[in-house]
Amino acid sequence: MWRKDITKDGIETYFKITECIKYQSWIFEIENKNILVVGGGTVALRKIEKLSPFKPSITVVSPKICEEILKFNVKAVEREFDDNDLNGAFCVISATDNEQVNSHIG
């Protein structure tokens, strides 16, 4: 797959997207931002551990949420994910063991 970019000067550039550049790091200010974590197991726990020092407002949605997650300052919602959970979220992290849910979230 090829990607087209246009520089500030209006110059068109093309580059090939390959597996080696599939992921990119981004820097965002997340303090007080609404972060939705879908999933309540060990993967979700690792994500929450990494996010917590930056003081976001984290909501965790999962039918089952592990005890370790509940030790963090999070809003825990123990139920299945619903598309309405996305409303107002600055960022969404899909951390379930359900591929269908992960794909649906994005």
Backbone as CSV, one residue per row, in Angstrom:
resi,resn,N_x,N_y,N_z,CA_x,CA_y,CA_z,C_x,C_y,C_z
1,MET,0.836,-1.160,0.000,0.000,0.000,0.000,0.898,1.247,0.000
2,TRP,0.506,2.249,-0.761,1.258,3.498,-0.847,0.493,4.606,-0.160
3,ARG,1.224,5.490,0.469,0.608,6.632,1.142,1.140,7.917,0.520
4,LYS,0.235,8.858,0.312,0.608,10.143,-0.264,0.581,11.194,0.840
5,ASP,1.629,11.972,0.933,1.694,13.094,1.864,1.974,14.355,1.070
6,ILE,1.478,15.460,1.574,1.779,16.750,0.964,2.465,17.593,2.020
7,THR,3.653,18.085,1.701,4.419,18.886,2.654,3.806,20.279,2.773
8,LYS,4.305,21.056,3.723,3.832,22.433,3.911,4.037,23.268,2.654
9,ASP,5.044,22.911,1.869,5.353,23.637,0.639,4.515,23.155,-0.544
10,GLY,3.615,22.194,-0.306,2.770,21.690,-1.378,3.406,20.602,-2.220
11,ILE,4.521,20.052,-1.776,5.209,19.007,-2.529,4.600,17.653,-2.163
12,GLU,4.208,16.900,-3.190,3.640,15.578,-2.968,4.759,14.557,-2.793
13,THR,4.636,13.735,-1.762,5.590,12.648,-1.557,4.804,11.365,-1.367
14,TYR,5.399,10.262,-1.785,4.765,8.960,-1.649,5.729,8.030,-0.935
15,PHE,5.192,7.184,-0.083,6.035,6.161,0.510,5.213,4.908,0.716
16,LYS,5.900,3.809,0.685,5.242,2.518,0.802,5.083,2.155,2.272
17,ILE,3.871,1.761,2.646,3.606,1.319,4.006,3.887,-0.174,4.075
18,THR,4.783,-0.545,4.958,5.138,-1.951,5.131,4.914,-2.342,6.579
19,GLU,5.042,-3.598,6.867,4.853,-4.092,8.229,5.809,-3.428,9.216
20,CYS,6.984,-3.061,8.768,7.963,-2.500,9.700,7.570,-1.107,10.189
21,ILE,6.654,-0.419,9.518,6.196,0.880,10.003,4.700,0.849,10.316
22,LYS,4.232,-0.313,10.711,2.813,-0.478,10.990,2.393,0.307,12.231
23,TYR,3.286,0.491,13.188,2.966,1.176,14.424,3.781,2.452,14.532
24,GLN,3.182,3.451,15.147,3.877,4.714,15.331,3.573,5.233,16.729
25,SER,4.556,5.834,17.342,4.365,6.425,18.669,3.753,7.806,18.527
26,TRP,2.869,8.130,19.458,2.232,9.441,19.496,2.384,9.996,20.902
27,ILE,2.461,11.294,21.003,2.551,11.941,22.307,1.320,12.821,22.478
28,PHE,0.567,12.548,23.546,-0.638,13.311,23.856,-0.605,13.716,25.316
29,GLU,-1.196,14.848,25.612,-1.413,15.260,26.996,-2.701,14.558,27.441
30,ILE,-2.611,13.656,28.424,-3.801,12.897,28.826,-4.269,13.221,30.237
31,GLU,-3.610,14.144,30.913,-4.042,14.490,32.264,-5.493,14.985,32.214
32,ASN,-6.326,14.376,33.055,-7.756,14.690,33.157,-8.573,14.347,31.913
33,LYS,-7.980,13.666,30.939,-8.721,13.248,29.748,-9.430,11.925,30.043
34,ASN,-10.582,11.714,29.391,-11.350,10.483,29.570,-10.763,9.367,28.719
35,ILE,-10.228,8.360,29.395,-9.658,7.196,28.727,-10.568,6.007,29.034
36,LEU,-11.000,5.315,27.995,-11.824,4.123,28.153,-10.954,2.897,27.920
37,VAL,-10.953,1.989,28.884,-10.264,0.714,28.743,-11.335,-0.359,28.714
38,VAL,-11.400,-1.089,27.606,-12.371,-2.170,27.473,-11.631,-3.471,27.739
39,GLY,-11.984,-4.121,28.822,-11.306,-5.332,29.267,-10.903,-5.159,30.719
40,GLY,-10.887,-6.259,31.440,-10.598,-6.169,32.864,-9.565,-7.153,33.362
41,GLY,-8.744,-7.658,32.474,-7.741,-8.657,32.859,-6.335,-8.100,32.908
42,THR,-5.366,-8.993,32.704,-3.961,-8.612,32.861,-3.477,-7.627,31.799
43,VAL,-3.986,-7.726,30.580,-3.584,-6.771,29.540,-4.091,-5.380,29.906
44,ALA,-5.343,-5.301,30.319,-5.906,-4.015,30.748,-5.126,-3.465,31.936
45,LEU,-4.769,-4.327,32.860,-3.992,-3.906,34.026,-2.669,-3.269,33.612
46,ARG,-1.958,-3.895,32.683,-0.681,-3.336,32.214,-0.871,-1.960,31.588
47,LYS,-1.919,-1.797,30.802,-2.193,-0.505,30.167,-2.489,0.552,31.229
48,ILE,-3.295,0.201,32.221,-3.659,1.133,33.285,-2.438,1.514,34.110
49,GLU,-1.572,0.543,34.374,-0.334,0.832,35.113,0.516,1.865,34.373
50,LYS,0.571,1.755,33.047,1.374,2.686,32.245,0.730,4.073,32.172
51,LEU,-0.601,4.130,32.138,-1.312,5.400,32.002,-1.431,6.171,33.310
52,SER,-1.598,5.477,34.401,-1.925,6.099,35.691,-1.002,7.237,36.125
53,PRO,0.310,7.148,35.945,1.169,8.255,36.382,0.841,9.592,35.707
54,PHE,0.142,9.546,34.565,-0.169,10.760,33.814,-1.537,11.339,34.170
55,LYS,-2.197,10.739,35.159,-3.433,11.234,35.767,-4.617,11.427,34.819
56,PRO,-4.883,10.439,33.963,-6.102,10.546,33.169,-7.302,10.101,34.008
57,SER,-8.482,10.332,33.490,-9.705,9.822,34.104,-10.029,8.515,33.376
58,ILE,-9.797,7.384,34.032,-9.913,6.077,33.381,-11.223,5.398,33.761
59,THR,-11.944,4.929,32.728,-13.124,4.093,32.927,-12.808,2.724,32.361
60,VAL,-13.072,1.686,33.151,-12.848,0.309,32.725,-14.201,-0.359,32.556
61,VAL,-14.449,-0.923,31.375,-15.700,-1.631,31.101,-15.365,-3.076,30.781
62,SER,-15.915,-3.975,31.591,-15.695,-5.410,31.382,-16.664,-6.175,32.272
63,PRO,-17.127,-7.345,31.806,-18.008,-8.147,32.666,-17.316,-8.575,33.959
64,LYS,-15.997,-8.704,33.897,-15.219,-9.118,35.070,-13.961,-8.258,35.125
65,ILE,-13.730,-7.611,36.264,-12.572,-6.733,36.416,-11.705,-7.275,37.551
66,CYS,-10.435,-7.510,37.262,-9.545,-8.110,38.260,-9.302,-7.152,39.434
67,GLU,-9.026,-7.735,40.575,-8.833,-6.980,41.819,-7.723,-5.935,41.702
68,GLU,-6.644,-6.262,40.982,-5.517,-5.348,40.864,-5.916,-4.034,40.188
69,ILE,-6.817,-4.120,39.210,-7.290,-2.913,38.520,-8.071,-2.029,39.486
70,LEU,-8.862,-2.654,40.347,-9.705,-1.906,41.276,-8.890,-1.130,42.310
71,LYS,-7.598,-1.441,42.443,-6.725,-0.712,43.368,-6.330,0.650,42.801
72,PHE,-6.514,0.843,41.495,-6.210,2.121,40.858,-7.429,3.030,40.942
73,ASN,-7.188,4.306,40.731,-8.270,5.282,40.751,-8.984,5.247,39.401
74,VAL,-9.865,4.237,39.234,-10.601,4.064,37.984,-12.087,3.964,38.285
75,LYS,-12.884,4.278,37.287,-14.322,4.027,37.366,-14.526,2.645,36.765
76,ALA,-15.009,1.708,37.568,-15.194,0.325,37.115,-16.657,0.084,36.760
77,VAL,-16.892,-0.375,35.537,-18.242,-0.688,35.067,-18.254,-2.156,34.681
78,GLU,-18.844,-2.988,35.523,-18.816,-4.433,35.287,-20.028,-4.870,34.463
79,ARG,-19.834,-4.830,33.159,-20.827,-5.285,32.183,-20.151,-5.383,30.822
80,GLU,-20.874,-5.906,29.844,-20.355,-5.997,28.477,-20.186,-4.600,27.885
81,PHE,-19.228,-4.459,26.982,-19.005,-3.203,26.259,-20.223,-2.866,25.418
82,ASP,-20.535,-1.587,25.338,-21.618,-1.074,24.505,-21.050,0.101,23.704
83,ASP,-21.472,0.268,22.459,-20.961,1.364,21.636,-21.121,2.727,22.303
84,ASN,-22.133,2.891,23.125,-22.342,4.164,23.821,-21.216,4.479,24.803
85,ASP,-20.437,3.461,25.189,-19.300,3.686,26.086,-18.253,4.593,25.440
86,LEU,-18.264,4.655,24.124,-17.290,5.466,23.396,-17.569,6.967,23.512
87,ASN,-18.799,7.324,23.822,-19.178,8.735,23.908,-18.330,9.459,24.948
88,GLY,-17.686,10.522,24.525,-16.891,11.348,25.422,-15.486,10.856,25.697
89,ALA,-15.118,9.725,25.104,-13.773,9.180,25.342,-12.756,9.897,24.459
90,PHE,-11.669,10.335,25.073,-10.555,10.934,24.339,-9.764,9.842,23.627
91,CYS,-9.651,8.698,24.298,-8.863,7.580,23.789,-9.519,6.287,24.267
92,VAL,-9.472,5.260,23.437,-10.040,3.958,23.783,-8.964,2.894,23.625
93,ILE,-8.842,2.059,24.642,-7.896,0.946,24.601,-8.687,-0.343,24.679
94,SER,-8.531,-1.169,23.668,-9.201,-2.461,23.641,-8.239,-3.507,24.188
95,ALA,-8.615,-4.102,25.307,-7.731,-5.065,25.977,-8.527,-6.289,26.404
96,THR,-9.301,-6.837,25.481,-10.108,-8.015,25.791,-9.483,-9.249,25.153
97,ASP,-10.000,-10.408,25.522,-9.577,-11.647,24.868,-10.610,-12.057,23.812
98,ASN,-11.455,-11.108,23.425,-12.496,-11.348,22.432,-12.121,-10.605,21.153
99,GLU,-11.642,-11.328,20.154,-11.191,-10.713,18.905,-12.290,-9.923,18.209
100,GLN,-13.520,-10.382,18.318,-14.636,-9.682,17.681,-14.822,-8.297,18.320
101,VAL,-14.762,-8.223,19.634,-14.885,-6.936,20.327,-13.686,-6.057,20.004
102,ASN,-12.483,-6.616,20.058,-11.273,-5.839,19.744,-11.336,-5.250,18.335
103,SER,-11.767,-6.049,17.373,-11.865,-5.573,15.983,-12.938,-4.501,15.854
104,HIS,-14.036,-4.684,16.545,-15.138,-3.727,16.480,-14.709,-2.368,17.029
105,ILE,-13.954,-2.377,18.105,-13.506,-1.141,18.721,-12.472,-0.458,17.851
106,GLY,-11.639,-1.255,17.213,-10.709,-0.665,16.270,-9.306,-0.966,16.565
